[in-house]
């Protein structure tokens, strides 16, 4: 007897399911479920041969394209590659209910449908729900129903998210009593183990901690969304943290050490000599734990902020001016024509000194005044000689 659909007359399997040749398994599965729900014998007139043929065609296409080996043969040789009569060794094979392309035992004595398939990708319960929308009354479901999933959120402090913690959650939810067709309110407490390194917006799945199912069926799952408060000191960037650390002008120039508060305590950090404004130093392995890599941590980035004093004593000013002069003599700092416009490095930071002060600053002003007086005397002498 000839096959109902010969290799020559069959439509392209990709066209049957309405997917492209690059479609992944998920897309193929979704397309098949849509067609199976539309053309399944239970959702159409049992005498509708056209619907039955469409269902058979979609099922055959799915069985081939959902199997990696079969799909490779089909892509290489077309329908002949998966036709067991063509000598390629392909085809779904061994199906006593060939007219339904891989499914057997559709209708049983109790009026329900039982699905068996040669393809390992099909979940009978998932297919059943795809046909009947999760049990909206066309057919009674077999067996007790699993409980519904519940969702809630938990708020954590920054340190709790970094270090991990335990949180007690109080659940309050409604379940349907199938015997009375009424609803019941249930309450219970659940402990959540928050892993170190969790971040804002992540979800935790607690298997079996959702709503109650039917007697004999498991509970659903509890999905907990994590909300993490910001911290005034630490600023998170993935598994790295950033902080600011003030240092003095002397520390920036001469170097030194400074105490830095990290996630695990106070550490002493070395400031290198000649540290520039807005420099950054890194404390490796002092950041946030990696969520899926035990023992690994991010880094702690310290942003150094050089604090410039707004007021200085006379002695401090004297020393700074001497330092400035020494820098000029040694060729350091900003000097030359640029210095005439911008002033010395010291004056750029602290401003021009107007009033006389003790020590070198005052003596410098006196020397300038003496020089001006000598110049005036020379001019006066030249005028007298000319006269």
C-alpha positions in Angstrom: 0.0 0.0 0.0 1.3 3.4 -0.8 2.1 5.8 2.0 -0.5 8.5 2.7 2.1 11.2 2.1 4.9 10.2 -0.3 8.3 11.9 -0.1 7.6 13.6 -3.4 4.3 15.1 -2.2 5.3 16.1 1.3 5.7 19.8 2.2 8.9 21.1 3.6 8.9 20.4 7.3 10.1 23.9 8.2 7.2 25.3 6.2 4.8 23.0 7.9 5.8 24.3 11.3 6.2 27.9 10.1 9.8 28.3 11.3 13.1 29.1 9.6 15.9 26.7 9.0 17.9 28.3 11.7 15.2 27.9 14.4 16.3 26.4 17.7 14.5 23.6 19.6 12.5 26.0 21.7 11.1 27.7 18.6 10.3 24.4 16.9 8.6 23.1 20.0 6.5 26.3 20.4 5.4 26.2 16.8 4.4 22.6 17.0 2.4 23.0 20.2 0.5 25.8 18.5 -0.4 23.6 15.5 -1.1 20.5 17.6 -3.6 22.5 19.7 -5.3 23.8 16.6 -5.6 20.5 14.7 -5.8 17.9 17.5 -8.7 15.5 17.0 -10.1 16.3 20.4 -10.4 20.0 19.5 -12.0 19.3 16.1 -14.8 17.2 14.7 -13.6 13.5 14.8 -14.6 13.2 11.1 -12.6 16.2 10.1 -10.0 14.4 7.9 -8.3 17.7 6.9 -7.6 18.6 10.5 -6.4 15.0 11.2 -4.0 15.2 8.3 -2.7 18.6 9.4 -2.1 17.2 12.9 -0.3 14.2 11.5 1.8 16.4 9.2 2.8 18.8 12.0 3.7 15.9 14.3 5.9 14.2 11.7 7.7 17.5 11.1 8.2 18.0 14.8 9.6 14.5 15.4 12.2 15.0 12.7 13.2 18.6 13.4 13.3 18.1 17.2 15.8 15.2 16.9 19.3 16.4 16.2 20.3 13.4 14.2 17.1 13.2 12.1 17.3 17.0 11.5 20.8 16.6 10.1 19.7 13.9 7.7 16.7 16.0 6.6 18.8 19.1 6.1 21.2 17.1 4.0 18.9 14.9 1.9 15.4 16.2 2.4 12.5 13.8 3.0 14.5 10.9 1.6 17.0 11.3 4.4 14.4 10.5 7.0 12.4 8.0 5.0 13.2 4.4 6.2 12.4 3.1 2.7 15.0 5.3 1.1 17.9 3.5 2.7 19.3 6.2 4.9 18.3 4.6 8.1 16.2 7.6 9.1 12.6 8.1 10.0 10.8 8.2 13.3 10.6 4.4 13.1 8.6 1.7 14.9 5.3 3.6 15.2 2.3 1.3 15.1 0.0 4.4 14.8 1.7 5.8 11.7 -1.3 8.0 10.8 -0.6 10.1 13.9 3.1 10.5 13.2 4.6 9.2 16.5 1.7 9.3 19.0 0.0 6.2 20.2 -3.0 5.4 22.4 -4.9 8.6 21.9 -8.3 7.8 23.2 -8.7 5.4 26.2 -11.8 3.9 27.8 -12.3 6.8 30.3 -12.6 9.4 27.6 -9.2 11.0 28.4 -6.2 11.1 26.1 -2.8 9.5 26.9 0.2 10.5 24.8 3.3 8.5 24.0 5.9 9.6 21.6 9.1 8.4 20.1 10.5 11.9 20.5 12.0 12.5 23.9 11.4 16.3 23.7 7.6 16.1 24.3 6.3 16.3 27.8 2.8 14.7 27.8 1.5 17.0 30.6 2.9 20.1 28.8 1.2 19.0 25.6 -2.0 18.3 27.4 -2.0 21.8 28.9 -1.2 23.3 25.5 -4.3 21.6 24.1 -6.7 22.5 26.8 -5.3 25.6 28.3 -4.4 24.2 31.7 -7.7 22.4 32.2 -10.5 24.8 31.5 -13.2 22.2 31.6 -13.0 20.2 28.4 -11.3 17.3 30.0 -10.7 16.4 33.6 -7.0 16.3 34.5 -5.4 13.0 35.6 -4.0 12.9 39.1 -3.6 15.6 41.8 -2.5 19.1 40.8 0.8 20.6 42.0 0.5 23.8 44.0 0.8 27.2 42.5 4.0 29.2 42.5 4.1 32.2 44.9 6.1 35.5 44.5 7.3 38.0 47.0 10.2 40.2 47.7 12.7 40.6 50.5 14.7 43.8 51.4 18.3 43.5 52.4 20.9 45.9 53.8 24.0 46.3 51.7 26.1 44.2 54.1 23.5 41.4 54.3 23.7 41.1 50.5 27.5 41.1 50.5 28.0 38.7 53.3 24.9 36.5 53.0 22.2 36.0 55.7 19.1 34.2 56.7 15.7 35.9 56.4 12.4 34.8 57.9 9.4 35.4 55.5 5.8 35.2 56.5 3.6 33.8 53.7 -0.1 34.4 53.4 -1.9 33.0 50.4 -5.1 31.5 49.1 -5.7 28.0 47.9 -8.8 26.5 46.3 -10.6 23.6 48.0 -11.6 21.4 45.2 -14.2 19.6 47.4 -16.1 22.6 48.4 -15.1 24.9 45.5 -14.3 27.5 48.0 -11.0 29.3 48.9 -8.9 29.0 52.1 -6.4 31.4 53.5 -3.2 29.8 54.7 -0.2 31.2 56.5 3.2 29.9 57.4 6.8 31.1 57.9 9.7 30.3 55.6 13.4 30.7 56.1 15.4 32.0 53.2 19.2 31.4 52.9 20.6 34.4 51.1 23.9 33.5 49.4 26.8 35.9 49.7 27.2 38.3 46.8 23.6 38.5 45.7 22.7 41.7 43.9 19.7 43.9 43.6 16.9 42.6 41.4 18.0 38.9 41.5 15.5 36.1 42.2 15.8 33.2 44.6 13.8 30.1 43.9 12.7 28.0 46.9 11.6 24.7 45.5 8.5 23.2 47.2 7.8 26.4 49.3 4.9 27.7 47.3 1.2 27.1 47.7 -0.2 23.8 48.7 -1.2 21.3 46.0 -4.0 18.8 45.9 -3.6 16.0 48.5 -0.7 13.8 47.4 0.7 16.5 45.1 3.8 18.7 45.9 3.7 22.4 46.7 4.6 24.9 44.1 7.7 27.1 44.3 8.4 30.3 46.1 10.1 33.0 44.0 11.7 35.7 46.1 12.9 38.9 44.5 15.9 40.6 46.3 15.9 44.3 46.9 19.2 45.7 48.2 19.5 49.1 49.9 22.3 51.5 48.9 25.2 52.2 51.2 26.5 55.6 52.1 30.2 54.5 52.0 30.4 51.5 49.6 29.4 51.8 46.0 28.9 48.5 44.1 30.0 47.8 40.6 29.4 44.1 39.9 31.7 42.3 42.3 33.9 45.4 42.8 33.3 48.1 45.5 34.4 51.7 45.3 35.1 54.1 48.2 36.7 57.5 48.7 39.7 58.2 51.0 40.9 61.7 51.9 44.7 62.2 52.2 46.7 65.3 53.1 48.8 67.3 50.8 51.9 66.1 52.6 50.8 62.5 52.2 50.3 63.0 48.5 53.8 64.5 48.1 55.8 62.4 50.5 53.7 59.2 50.7 52.7 57.4 53.8 50.0 55.1 55.0 46.3 55.4 55.7 43.6 53.3 57.3 40.8 52.1 54.9 37.5 50.5 55.9 36.9 47.5 53.7 34.0 45.0 53.7 35.8 42.7 56.1 37.4 45.3 58.4 40.1 48.0 58.6 43.3 47.6 56.6 46.4 49.8 56.3 47.0 51.0 52.7 50.3 52.4 51.5 50.2 55.8 49.8 53.0 56.1 47.2 55.2 59.2 47.0 54.0 61.7 44.5 50.4 60.6 44.4 48.4 62.8 42.0 45.0 64.3 42.4 42.1 61.8 41.9 44.5 58.8 41.9 43.0 55.3 42.5 44.5 52.4 44.4 43.2 48.8 44.3 42.9 46.4 47.1 42.7 43.0 45.3 40.4 40.4 46.6 38.7 42.8 49.1 35.5 43.2 47.1 32.2 41.3 46.9 32.1 37.4 46.7 31.4 35.9 43.3 27.9 34.4 43.5 28.8 31.2 41.6 32.5 30.9 42.4 33.2 30.0 46.0 36.3 31.6 47.4 36.6 34.3 44.7 36.0 38.0 45.4 36.1 41.2 43.5 38.3 44.2 44.2 38.1 47.2 46.4 38.9 50.4 44.5 40.0 53.4 46.6 39.6 56.8 45.1 42.2 59.2 46.8 41.0 62.7 47.4 43.8 65.2 48.2 42.5 67.7 50.8 43.9 71.3 50.3 43.8 73.3 53.5 41.7 76.5 53.3 43.7 78.2 56.0 47.4 77.9 57.0 49.4 79.5 59.8 52.2 81.9 59.3 54.8 79.2 59.9 53.1 76.9 57.4 52.9 79.6 54.8 56.6 80.4 55.3 57.6 76.7 54.8 55.3 76.3 51.8 56.8 79.4 50.2 60.3 78.1 50.8 59.2 74.8 49.3 57.8 76.7 46.3 61.1 78.6 45.8 63.1 75.4 46.0 60.9 73.8 43.4 61.5 76.8 41.1 65.2 76.7 41.6 65.3 72.9 40.9 63.1 73.3 37.7 60.1 71.6 39.1 56.5 72.9 39.1 54.9 75.4 36.7 57.2 78.3 36.0 58.5 80.4 33.1 56.2 82.4 30.9 53.2 80.3 32.1 54.0 81.2 35.7 53.8 84.9 34.9 50.2 84.5 33.9 49.2 81.8 36.4 51.5 82.7 39.3 53.7 80.1 41.1 52.4 76.7 42.0 51.9 77.9 45.6 49.9 80.9 44.5 47.8 78.8 42.2 46.7 76.8 45.3 46.7 79.3 48.1 46.4 82.6 46.4 48.7 85.7 46.2 50.0 86.8 49.6 49.1 90.5 50.1 50.0 91.3 53.7 53.5 91.1 55.2 54.3 88.2 57.4 57.0 87.0 59.6 60.1 85.2 58.2 61.1 84.8 54.6 57.9 86.2 53.0 58.4 89.6 54.7 62.1 89.7 53.9 61.4 89.0 50.2 58.9 91.9 50.1 61.6 94.2 51.7 64.2 93.2 49.2 61.8 94.0 46.4 61.1 97.4 48.0 64.9 98.2 48.4 65.5 97.3 44.8 62.7 99.7 43.6 64.3 102.5 45.8 67.8 101.9 44.2 66.2 102.1 40.8 64.6 105.5 41.6 67.9 106.9 42.9 69.7 105.8 39.7 67.1 107.6 37.6 67.4 110.8 39.7 71.3 110.8 39.3 70.9 110.5 35.5 68.5 113.5 35.4 71.0 115.7 37.3 73.9 114.8 35.1 71.9 115.6 32.0 71.0 119.0 33.4 
